[in-house]
């Protein structure tokens, strides 16, 4: 949350900073509120996720590794695409 508050403070706009903070608060509160309104049935439906937490954690970790690799490869891929276009004359 700290980077969010730094962005809000550095934006130089009270309106933009407030909108960012409110948007984040809503994004965090809405799913929790929905689960609360649905009651125990919603919590019971989450049992498969909780029971398979190790699998969920591994899949999420793999997804983060793939996304991180793609972020690192962005500049080399752009260079490769530009070089290919120059070679083909497009």
N, C-alpha and C positions, 0 to 999 in steps of 0.2 A: 504494500500500500504506500510505502514511502515514495517510490518514483511517481505515483499518481499525484501525491500532494506536492511534490517538487514541480511537476508539470503544471498543476493548477496554479501554483504560486508564481511560476515563471511565465505564465501565459500573458501576464500584464493586464488581464481583463477579469474583473470581478464576475461578470456574467459567464464567461467561458469557464473559469475556475469552479464556479458554483455548479454549472451544468455537468462538468466532469465528475465532481464529487457526488452529485445527486444521481447521475447515471450509474456510477459504480455502486452506490448504496442500493439502488433499485435492482441492479443485476444480481446482487448478493441476497437481497431480501425476498424477491419474488419467488424463487424456487423453494425457499424454506417456508414461506407463507403458504404456498400451494400444498406442500406436504403436510403442513399443520392443519389446513382446512380439510384435507382428505382423511385425516385421522389415522388410526392404527392400521387400517387396510393398506394404506400407501407404504407405511413402514414395513409391513409384512411382505409387500411385493418387492422391497429392496433386499430381502434376504438372499436371493441368488447372487447378487453383486457382493454382498458382505461375505458370504460363504466362499466365494471365488476371488477373494481380494488379491491373492498372490498372482493369479492370472491377469487380473485387471491391472495390477501394478506393473507386471512385465510388459503387457501390451502398451500401456501408456509410456513406459520407459523407452520401448523400441520406437514408438511414434515420435517421441521427443528427440531421440538420436537421429532419426531420419530427417526431421525438420531442421535440426541443427546443422546436419551435413548439407542439406539443400541451401541453407543460409550462407554457409561457408563457401559453397560452390557457385554462388550467384555471379560473382565477378568473373571467375574463369569461364563460366558458361557463356556469359555475355561476350567475352573476348573471343571465344571459339566461334560463336554465331557470326560475329562481325568479320572474323577472318574467313570463314566459309563464304559469306556473301561477297567479300572482296575477290576471292578466288574465282567464284562463279560469275562475277560481273553483275550481280543483281543489285 
